[in-house]
Amino acid sequence: MPDQADPVPELSASDGLSAHQQQAMFRDETAWKVARADKFALIVDAADYFRVLRKVFISAKKELLLIGWDFDFELEMLPGEADENGLAPDGLPNQLGSFIEAIVERSPELNVYMLKWNGAVLAAPGRLAPSVALSMFGSDRIHFALDGHHPFGACHHQKIVVADDALAFCGGIDATEKRWDTSEHLPDDPRRICKDGTRSGPWHDATSAMSGPAAAALAKLSRRRWHRANGETLQSPEDTPPTPWPEGLDVDATDIDVAISRTEPPFDGKPLINEIEQLYLDGIKAAQQIIYIESQYFAAESICAALEERLREQDGPEIVVINPVEAESQLEDDAMHVTRQRMLERLEAADHQDRFRIYYPVTKAGEPIYVHAKIMVVDDILLKIGSSNINDRSMGFDTECNVAIAEPADVIKSFRVRLISEHLDVSTETFEKTFAKEKGFIATIRRLNRASGRGLRDVDRDSATVMGELLADTRLLDPRYHPGEETNAGRGLRPRHIAILATGLALGWLAWRKWGS
């Protein structure tokens, strides 16, 4: 830690928002509910999350709610730790589906409800059969449903787990393939392996855990989503014994308010809900020193405009964005990263005091780490984490859920330090000592960042493809609704668009075969 002669500059509420102003940030436009968390924790990367999740599933007595973009029931939750019978060290099956079956068999009153986006079946059709088998041939207390209650082309993207209304998780981590990794992000880690035997790349992600009324509120939200998806009304479990906090999960804060924010597109006559977007904008506006963002994408027009306004100010906050260098597919890269390039040009033009950076993380071997976390930390006054990306879909088209806290200040600040220290492969103490000397967030990153090995690299400007320019111009794959618009406004991907895309890709492939080979 810094010595007494050279203290770390503090970012206290008195430097930024008053306690009253912090709470005012959580208003009707920015939060669905604000509920108290008896305990609150932040979990970085899926290796730790999956291990904690098993403990919570085992201790559940009445109800488990799993609300997700995707579930892979053949997922090895603790890779490399199963014995010859496929059992994890806790004596239960390592694969997610078999594990759920085993815990239901052990707990005679336990019901498990799993809600998955119906479009994930198209993205990974091979995962449907295990899901159907688990639902049809497993226990009648295992319930599985596909969620298609959204406009055509939209996505159910929430990632929530709740046990007995008492313990909940909300963040960016899906219980599916390719998500598992440790915070070390070791090059060629043999535990990062897919079912077909191929290696998966390094993956950075995060989620949150909470107990008490905040967990009960997330359970209520999950039951509402279940009802909208299939019409079934679920009742809260009664007379559940106390759910223990997972052993080994450090508590970051106790007895704090947690705000739950949503994105829901207009549907069935109901208006757009864009609480997540409004809280992003309020946080950006309130920042005095540092805005730190981690996101899978960087393509939301409203967020870019708000950051651009702050960069035009004199002596405004420093802004650091952590992004993946490229998307998981060429089409996804075309859809999102041409727009990202255009936004970066705008931000750099506004950045007259060198206060903006966008980086991607790499392993010790220089391999890019895929960033899937969805986080914003503003000074020490706001920490938000959830399922929403920085793209238009997450602001007003897909179904999202985030949680946010405005206290304690030291927890908010230390989480930002923890994240950036992981990317730079330094201790949090080293980062804070360097920050005390450099007096700036970007200057500290520059000082600690290595030219080779683990660290952060500048996001390059790739040349745009014809398809990328088209998708950026039309926002065909990154649409949104705005307040007052209805579903019939024609946003999003329509069947005719799919046909046009398919035809364009086919013609491009034929042209490449004829002239490019």
C-alpha positions as CSV (number, residue, x, y, z in Angstrom):
1,M,0.0,0.0,0.0
2,P,1.1,3.6,-0.5
3,D,3.3,5.0,2.4
4,Q,2.1,7.8,4.6
5,A,4.3,10.3,2.8
6,D,2.7,9.7,-0.6
7,P,-1.0,8.9,-0.1
8,V,-3.3,7.7,-2.8
9,P,-5.7,10.5,-4.0
10,E,-9.1,9.5,-2.7
11,L,-12.3,9.7,-4.7
12,S,-14.9,10.3,-1.9
13,A,-18.5,11.1,-2.1
14,S,-17.6,14.6,-0.9
15,D,-15.5,15.0,-4.1
16,G,-18.4,13.9,-6.3
17,L,-22.0,13.4,-5.4
18,S,-23.5,13.8,-2.0
19,A,-25.1,10.8,-0.4
20,H,-28.5,12.3,-1.3
21,Q,-27.5,12.8,-4.9
22,Q,-26.1,9.2,-5.1
23,Q,-29.5,7.9,-4.0
24,A,-31.3,10.2,-6.4
25,M,-29.4,8.5,-9.2
26,F,-31.6,5.5,-8.5
27,R,-35.0,6.9,-9.6
28,D,-38.0,5.5,-11.5
29,E,-36.3,6.2,-14.8
30,T,-33.1,4.4,-13.9
31,A,-34.2,1.5,-11.6
32,W,-37.1,-1.0,-11.5
33,K,-36.5,-1.6,-7.8
34,V,-34.0,-0.7,-5.1
35,A,-33.7,-3.4,-2.5
36,R,-31.4,-4.1,0.4
37,A,-28.7,-6.7,0.1
38,D,-27.6,-8.3,3.4
39,K,-24.4,-9.4,1.7
40,F,-22.9,-8.4,-1.7
41,A,-20.0,-9.8,-3.7
42,L,-18.3,-9.3,-7.0
43,I,-17.1,-12.4,-8.9
44,V,-14.5,-12.1,-11.7
45,D,-14.3,-14.8,-14.4
46,A,-16.3,-18.1,-14.7
47,A,-13.9,-20.4,-12.9
48,D,-14.8,-18.9,-9.6
49,Y,-18.5,-18.4,-10.5
50,F,-19.1,-22.0,-11.5
51,R,-17.5,-23.3,-8.3
52,V,-19.7,-21.0,-6.2
53,L,-22.7,-21.9,-8.3
54,R,-22.4,-25.6,-7.4
55,K,-22.3,-24.8,-3.7
56,V,-25.5,-22.7,-4.0
57,F,-27.3,-25.4,-6.1
58,I,-26.4,-28.0,-3.6
59,S,-27.7,-26.0,-0.7
60,A,-31.0,-25.0,-2.4
61,K,-34.1,-26.5,-0.8
62,K,-37.2,-25.3,-2.6
63,E,-36.5,-23.4,-5.8
64,L,-33.8,-22.6,-8.3
65,L,-34.5,-20.0,-11.0
66,L,-32.1,-20.0,-14.0
67,I,-32.8,-17.2,-16.4
68,G,-30.2,-17.1,-19.2
69,W,-29.3,-16.4,-22.8
70,D,-28.1,-20.0,-23.1
71,F,-27.4,-23.1,-21.1
72,D,-25.2,-25.9,-22.1
73,F,-26.2,-29.0,-20.1
74,E,-23.1,-30.9,-21.3
75,L,-20.9,-28.1,-19.8
76,E,-18.0,-29.3,-17.5
77,M,-18.4,-26.9,-14.6
78,L,-15.0,-27.7,-13.1
79,P,-12.9,-28.7,-16.1
80,G,-10.0,-31.0,-15.3
81,E,-11.4,-32.0,-11.9
82,A,-13.7,-34.9,-12.7
83,D,-12.8,-38.5,-11.8
84,E,-13.1,-41.5,-14.2
85,N,-16.9,-41.6,-13.4
86,G,-17.4,-37.9,-14.3
87,L,-17.8,-36.8,-10.7
88,A,-16.5,-33.5,-9.4
89,P,-14.6,-33.3,-6.1
90,D,-18.0,-32.7,-4.3
91,G,-19.1,-36.2,-5.3
92,L,-21.7,-35.0,-7.8
93,P,-21.6,-35.1,-11.7
94,N,-19.4,-32.4,-13.2
95,Q,-21.6,-31.8,-16.2
96,L,-24.3,-29.2,-15.6
97,G,-27.3,-31.2,-16.7
98,S,-26.4,-34.4,-14.8
99,F,-25.5,-32.2,-11.8
100,I,-29.0,-30.6,-11.8
101,E,-30.6,-34.0,-12.0
102,A,-28.5,-35.2,-9.0
103,I,-29.3,-32.2,-6.8
104,V,-33.1,-32.5,-7.5
105,E,-32.9,-36.2,-6.6
106,R,-31.2,-35.3,-3.3
107,S,-33.7,-32.6,-2.5
108,P,-37.3,-33.9,-2.6
109,E,-38.9,-30.4,-2.4
110,L,-36.6,-28.7,-5.0
111,N,-38.0,-27.4,-8.3
112,V,-35.6,-26.1,-11.0
113,Y,-36.9,-23.6,-13.6
114,M,-34.7,-22.9,-16.6
115,L,-35.6,-20.2,-19.1
116,K,-33.5,-19.9,-22.2
117,W,-33.7,-17.6,-25.2
118,N,-35.4,-19.4,-28.1
119,G,-32.9,-17.9,-30.6
120,A,-30.0,-19.6,-28.8
121,V,-31.3,-22.8,-30.4
122,L,-30.5,-21.4,-33.8
123,A,-27.1,-20.3,-32.6
124,A,-26.2,-23.7,-31.1
125,P,-28.8,-26.3,-32.3
126,G,-26.8,-29.2,-30.8
127,R,-27.6,-27.9,-27.3
128,L,-31.4,-28.3,-27.7
129,A,-31.4,-32.1,-27.5
130,P,-29.8,-32.3,-24.0
131,S,-32.2,-29.6,-22.9
132,V,-35.3,-31.4,-24.1
133,A,-34.0,-34.7,-22.7
134,L,-33.5,-33.2,-19.3
135,S,-37.0,-31.7,-19.3
136,M,-38.8,-34.7,-20.7
137,F,-37.0,-37.6,-19.3
138,G,-35.6,-36.1,-16.1
139,S,-37.4,-35.4,-12.9
140,D,-40.9,-33.8,-13.2
141,R,-39.4,-31.1,-10.9
142,I,-37.1,-29.9,-13.6
143,H,-38.8,-27.4,-15.8
144,F,-37.4,-26.0,-19.1
145,A,-38.8,-23.3,-21.4
146,L,-37.7,-21.3,-24.4
147,D,-38.3,-17.5,-24.3
148,G,-39.6,-15.9,-27.4
149,H,-41.6,-13.1,-25.9
150,H,-40.0,-10.3,-27.7
151,P,-40.0,-8.6,-31.1
152,F,-38.7,-10.6,-34.1
153,G,-34.9,-10.5,-34.1
154,A,-34.7,-9.4,-30.5
155,C,-33.0,-11.5,-27.8
156,H,-33.7,-12.5,-24.2
157,H,-30.3,-11.7,-22.8
158,Q,-30.7,-11.6,-19.0
159,K,-28.3,-13.7,-16.9
160,I,-29.9,-14.3,-13.5
161,V,-29.7,-17.2,-11.0
162,V,-31.8,-17.2,-7.8
163,A,-31.9,-19.9,-5.0
164,D,-34.9,-19.9,-2.6
165,D,-35.5,-16.2,-2.9
166,A,-32.5,-15.8,-0.6
167,L,-29.4,-15.8,-2.8
168,A,-29.0,-14.4,-6.3
169,F,-26.5,-13.8,-9.1
170,C,-26.8,-11.2,-11.8
171,G,-24.1,-10.4,-14.4
172,G,-22.6,-11.3,-17.7
173,I,-21.6,-15.0,-17.3
174,D,-23.6,-17.6,-19.1
175,A,-23.5,-21.3,-18.0
176,T,-22.5,-22.4,-21.4
177,E,-19.5,-23.5,-23.5
178,K,-16.3,-21.3,-23.9
179,R,-17.1,-19.2,-20.9
180,W,-14.8,-20.9,-18.3
181,D,-11.5,-19.3,-17.5
182,T,-9.5,-18.2,-14.6
183,S,-8.4,-14.6,-13.9
184,E,-4.8,-15.7,-14.8
185,H,-6.0,-16.3,-18.4
186,L,-3.1,-18.7,-18.9
187,P,-2.0,-19.2,-22.5
188,D,-3.1,-22.6,-23.9
189,D,-4.7,-23.6,-20.6
190,P,-5.6,-27.3,-21.2
191,R,-8.8,-26.8,-19.1
192,R,-10.2,-24.4,-21.7
193,I,-11.5,-27.1,-24.0
194,C,-14.7,-27.6,-26.0
195,K,-16.8,-30.8,-26.2
196,D,-15.3,-31.5,-29.7
197,G,-11.8,-31.4,-28.3
198,T,-10.8,-28.0,-29.7
199,R,-9.3,-25.3,-27.4
200,S,-11.3,-22.3,-26.5
201,G,-9.6,-18.9,-26.1
202,P,-9.1,-16.8,-23.0
203,W,-12.3,-15.2,-21.7
204,H,-12.9,-12.3,-19.3
205,D,-16.2,-12.0,-17.6
206,A,-17.9,-11.0,-14.3
207,T,-21.0,-11.3,-12.2
208,S,-22.4,-10.3,-8.8
209,A,-23.9,-12.2,-5.8
210,M,-26.3,-10.9,-3.2
211,S,-28.5,-12.1,-0.4
212,G,-31.6,-10.8,1.3
213,P,-34.4,-8.6,-0.2
214,A,-32.3,-7.8,-3.3
215,A,-32.2,-11.6,-4.1
216,A,-35.9,-11.8,-3.6
217,A,-36.5,-8.9,-6.0
218,L,-34.4,-10.7,-8.7
219,A,-36.6,-13.8,-8.0
220,K,-39.7,-11.7,-8.6
221,L,-38.3,-10.4,-11.9
222,S,-37.4,-13.9,-13.0
223,R,-40.9,-15.2,-12.3
224,R,-42.4,-12.4,-14.3
225,R,-40.2,-13.3,-17.2
226,W,-41.1,-17.0,-16.8
227,H,-44.8,-16.0,-16.9
228,R,-44.4,-13.9,-19.9
229,A,-42.6,-16.6,-21.8
230,N,-45.1,-19.5,-21.2
231,G,-48.0,-18.2,-19.2
232,E,-47.3,-20.2,-16.1
233,T,-47.4,-18.3,-12.8
234,L,-44.8,-19.4,-10.2
235,Q,-45.3,-18.8,-6.5
236,S,-42.6,-17.8,-4.1
237,P,-41.3,-20.7,-2.0
238,E,-42.5,-20.8,1.5
239,D,-40.9,-21.9,4.8
240,T,-37.5,-22.2,3.3
241,P,-34.6,-22.7,5.8
242,P,-31.9,-20.0,5.8
243,T,-29.7,-20.3,2.7
244,P,-26.0,-20.2,3.7
245,W,-23.7,-17.7,2.0
246,P,-21.4,-19.8,-0.2
247,E,-18.2,-20.9,1.5
248,G,-15.1,-19.3,0.0
249,L,-17.0,-16.4,-1.6
250,D,-15.6,-13.2,0.0
251,V,-18.2,-10.6,1.0
252,D,-17.4,-7.2,-0.5
253,A,-20.2,-5.2,1.3
254,T,-23.0,-5.7,3.8
255,D,-26.4,-4.0,4.3
256,I,-26.3,-1.9,1.1
257,D,-29.0,-0.8,-1.5
258,V,-28.9,-2.6,-4.8
259,A,-30.7,-1.0,-7.8
260,I,-32.1,-3.4,-10.4
261,S,-32.4,-1.9,-13.9
262,R,-33.9,-3.3,-17.1
263,T,-34.1,-3.0,-20.8
264,E,-37.4,-4.4,-22.3
265,P,-38.5,-3.6,-25.8
266,P,-42.1,-2.5,-26.5
267,F,-44.2,-5.6,-26.8
268,D,-47.9,-6.6,-26.4
269,G,-48.9,-3.0,-26.1
270,K,-46.4,-2.3,-23.3
271,P,-43.9,0.6,-23.8
272,L,-40.1,0.5,-24.0
273,I,-38.3,0.2,-20.7
274,N,-34.8,1.7,-20.9
275,E,-33.7,2.1,-17.3
276,I,-30.3,0.7,-18.1
277,E,-29.6,3.4,-20.7
278,Q,-30.8,6.1,-18.4
279,L,-28.5,4.9,-15.5
280,Y,-25.6,4.8,-17.9
281,L,-26.3,8.4,-19.0
282,D,-26.8,9.6,-15.4
283,G,-23.5,8.0,-14.4
284,I,-21.5,9.5,-17.2
285,K,-23.0,12.9,-16.5
286,A,-22.1,12.6,-12.8
287,A,-18.5,11.5,-13.3
288,Q,-15.8,13.9,-12.0
289,Q,-12.5,11.9,-12.4
290,I,-12.8,8.4,-13.9
291,I,-15.2,6.5,-16.1
292,Y,-14.2,2.9,-16.5
293,I,-16.1,0.6,-18.9
294,E,-15.8,-3.1,-19.8
295,S,-18.1,-4.3,-22.6
296,Q,-18.3,-6.8,-25.3
297,Y,-19.2,-4.1,-27.8
298,F,-18.8,-0.3,-28.1
299,A,-21.5,0.8,-30.4
300,A,-24.4,2.5,-28.5
301,E,-25.1,5.9,-30.0
302,S,-26.5,7.5,-26.8
303,I,-23.5,6.4,-24.8
304,C,-21.1,7.6,-27.4
305,A,-22.8,11.0,-27.5
306,A,-22.7,11.3,-23.7
307,L,-19.0,10.4,-23.6
308,E,-18.3,12.8,-26.5
309,E,-19.9,15.6,-24.5
310,R,-17.7,14.9,-21.5
311,L,-14.6,14.8,-23.6
312,R,-15.3,18.3,-25.0
313,E,-15.3,19.7,-21.5
314,Q,-12.3,21.4,-19.9
315,D,-10.8,19.1,-17.3
316,G,-13.5,16.5,-17.5
317,P,-13.1,12.9,-16.4
318,E,-10.7,10.3,-17.9
319,I,-12.5,7.6,-19.8
320,V,-11.0,4.1,-20.2
321,V,-12.9,1.4,-22.2
322,I,-11.8,-2.3,-22.2
323,N,-13.1,-4.1,-25.3
324,P,-12.3,-7.3,-27.3
325,V,-10.1,-6.6,-30.3
326,E,-12.5,-8.5,-32.5
327,A,-15.8,-10.3,-32.4
328,E,-16.4,-14.0,-32.4
329,S,-17.4,-14.1,-36.1
330,Q,-16.9,-12.0,-39.2
331,L,-20.5,-11.1,-39.4
332,E,-20.6,-10.0,-35.8
333,D,-17.4,-8.1,-36.3
334,D,-18.9,-6.4,-39.3
335,A,-22.1,-5.6,-37.4
336,M,-20.5,-4.0,-34.4
337,H,-16.9,-3.0,-35.0
338,V,-17.3,-0.7,-38.0
339,T,-19.7,1.2,-35.9
340,R,-17.1,1.2,-33.1
341,Q,-14.5,2.6,-35.5
342,R,-16.8,5.5,-36.4
343,M,-17.6,6.2,-32.7
344,L,-13.9,6.2,-31.8
345,E,-13.2,8.7,-34.5
346,R,-15.8,11.0,-33.0
347,L,-14.5,10.5,-29.4
348,E,-10.9,11.1,-30.5
349,A,-11.9,14.3,-32.3
350,A,-13.6,15.5,-29.1
351,D,-10.7,14.5,-26.9
352,H,-8.7,17.7,-26.7
353,Q,-7.0,16.9,-23.4
354,D,-5.9,13.2,-24.1
355,R,-8.4,11.8,-21.6
356,F,-9.8,8.8,-23.7
357,R,-8.3,5.3,-24.2
358,I,-9.8,2.1,-25.5
359,Y,-7.8,-1.1,-25.0
360,Y,-8.0,-4.9,-25.4
361,P,-6.3,-7.3,-23.0
362,V,-3.8,-9.9,-24.0
363,T,-2.3,-13.0,-22.3
364,K,1.4,-13.5,-21.4
365,A,1.8,-15.0,-24.9
366,G,0.2,-11.9,-26.5
367,E,-3.1,-13.7,-27.4
368,P,-6.1,-11.4,-27.2
369,I,-8.5,-12.1,-24.3
370,Y,-12.1,-11.9,-25.2
371,V,-14.0,-9.4,-23.1
372,H,-17.5,-10.4,-22.3
373,A,-17.9,-8.5,-19.0
374,K,-20.5,-5.7,-18.9
375,I,-19.4,-3.2,-16.3
376,M,-19.2,0.6,-15.7
377,V,-17.5,2.1,-12.6
378,V,-17.8,5.9,-12.1
379,D,-15.4,7.4,-9.6
380,D,-16.5,5.9,-6.3
381,I,-20.2,6.7,-6.7
382,L,-21.5,4.1,-9.1
383,L,-20.8,0.5,-10.0
384,K,-23.1,-1.3,-12.4
385,I,-22.8,-4.8,-13.7
386,G,-25.1,-7.1,-15.6
387,S,-26.1,-8.4,-19.0
388,S,-26.2,-5.2,-21.1
389,N,-23.5,-4.3,-23.6
390,I,-22.6,-0.9,-24.9
391,N,-24.6,-1.3,-28.1
392,D,-28.0,-0.1,-29.3
393,R,-29.7,-3.5,-28.8
394,S,-28.9,-3.5,-25.1
395,M,-30.3,0.1,-24.8
396,G,-33.7,-0.5,-26.4
397,F,-34.2,-3.9,-28.2
398,D,-33.1,-6.9,-26.2
399,T,-34.2,-7.9,-22.7
400,E,-31.5,-7.1,-20.2
401,C,-31.0,-6.9,-16.4
402,N,-28.3,-5.0,-14.5
403,V,-27.6,-4.3,-10.9
404,A,-25.9,-1.3,-9.5
405,I,-24.6,0.1,-6.2
406,A,-23.7,3.6,-5.1
407,E,-22.0,2.6,-1.8
408,P,-19.6,1.8,-0.2
409,A,-17.2,4.1,-1.9
410,D,-14.1,1.9,-1.1
411,V,-15.8,-1.2,-2.6
412,I,-16.6,0.7,-5.8
413,K,-13.1,2.1,-6.2
414,S,-11.4,-1.2,-5.2
415,F,-13.3,-3.1,-7.8
416,R,-12.1,-0.8,-10.6
417,V,-8.5,-1.2,-9.3
418,R,-9.0,-5.0,-9.1
419,L,-10.1,-5.2,-12.7
420,I,-7.4,-3.0,-14.2
421,S,-4.8,-4.7,-12.1
422,E,-5.8,-8.0,-13.5
423,H,-5.5,-6.8,-17.1
424,L,-2.1,-5.3,-16.3
425,D,-0.9,-8.4,-14.4
426,V,0.1,-6.3,-11.3
427,S,-1.0,-6.4,-7.7
428,T,-3.7,-3.9,-6.6
429,E,-1.1,-2.5,-4.2
430,T,1.3,-1.8,-7.1
431,F,-1.4,-0.1,-9.1
432,E,-2.4,2.2,-6.1
433,K,1.2,3.1,-5.4
434,T,1.8,4.0,-9.0
435,F,-1.5,5.9,-9.2
436,A,-0.3,8.0,-6.1
437,K,2.7,9.1,-8.1
438,E,1.2,9.5,-11.5
439,K,-1.9,11.3,-10.3
440,G,-3.9,10.0,-13.3
441,F,-5.7,6.8,-14.3
442,I,-4.4,6.7,-17.9
443,A,-0.9,7.8,-16.8
444,T,-0.8,4.9,-14.3
445,I,-1.9,2.4,-17.0
446,R,0.8,3.7,-19.3
447,R,3.4,3.4,-16.6
448,L,2.5,-0.2,-15.7
449,N,1.6,-1.5,-19.1
450,R,4.3,-3.8,-20.6
451,A,5.2,-3.7,-24.3
452,S,5.1,-7.5,-24.4
453,G,3.5,-10.2,-22.4
454,R,0.3,-9.7,-20.3
455,G,-1.1,-6.3,-20.6
456,L,-3.3,-3.9,-22.6
457,R,-3.0,-3.0,-26.3
458,D,-4.6,-0.2,-28.3
459,V,-7.6,-1.2,-30.4
460,D,-6.5,-0.8,-34.0
461,R,-8.6,0.6,-36.8
462,D,-9.4,-2.3,-39.1
463,S,-10.3,-1.6,-42.7
464,A,-14.1,-1.9,-43.1
465,T,-15.7,-4.5,-45.4
466,V,-18.6,-3.7,-47.7
467,M,-20.9,-5.7,-45.5
468,G,-19.6,-3.9,-42.4
469,E,-20.3,-0.5,-44.0
470,L,-23.8,-1.6,-44.9
471,L,-24.5,-3.0,-41.4
472,A,-23.1,0.2,-39.8
473,D,-25.2,2.4,-42.0
474,T,-28.4,0.5,-41.5
475,R,-28.0,-0.8,-37.9
476,L,-29.6,-3.9,-39.3
477,L,-28.2,-6.2,-36.6
478,D,-27.9,-3.6,-33.9
479,P,-31.3,-1.9,-33.9
480,R,-33.2,-0.3,-31.0
481,Y,-36.6,1.2,-30.1
482,H,-36.8,4.7,-28.7
483,P,-39.3,6.0,-26.1
484,G,-42.7,6.3,-27.7
485,E,-42.0,3.8,-30.5
486,E,-44.1,0.7,-30.8
487,T,-43.0,-2.8,-31.9
488,N,-44.7,-2.3,-35.3
489,A,-42.2,0.5,-36.0
490,G,-40.3,-2.2,-38.0
491,R,-37.1,-2.2,-36.0
492,G,-34.8,-5.2,-36.1
493,L,-34.1,-8.1,-38.3
494,R,-37.1,-9.2,-40.4
495,P,-37.4,-12.3,-42.6
496,R,-36.8,-10.2,-45.7
497,H,-33.6,-8.9,-44.2
498,I,-32.4,-12.5,-43.6
499,A,-33.1,-13.3,-47.2
500,I,-31.2,-10.3,-48.3
501,L,-28.2,-11.1,-46.1
502,A,-28.2,-14.7,-47.2
503,T,-28.3,-13.7,-50.8
504,G,-25.5,-11.2,-50.3
505,L,-23.3,-13.8,-48.6
506,A,-24.0,-16.4,-51.2
507,L,-23.1,-14.0,-54.0
508,G,-20.0,-12.9,-52.2
509,W,-18.9,-16.5,-51.8
510,L,-19.6,-17.3,-55.5
511,A,-17.5,-14.2,-56.5
512,W,-14.7,-15.3,-54.2
513,R,-14.8,-18.8,-55.7
514,K,-14.6,-17.5,-59.2
515,W,-12.2,-14.6,-58.9
516,G,-10.5,-14.7,-55.5
517,S,-9.1,-18.3,-55.6
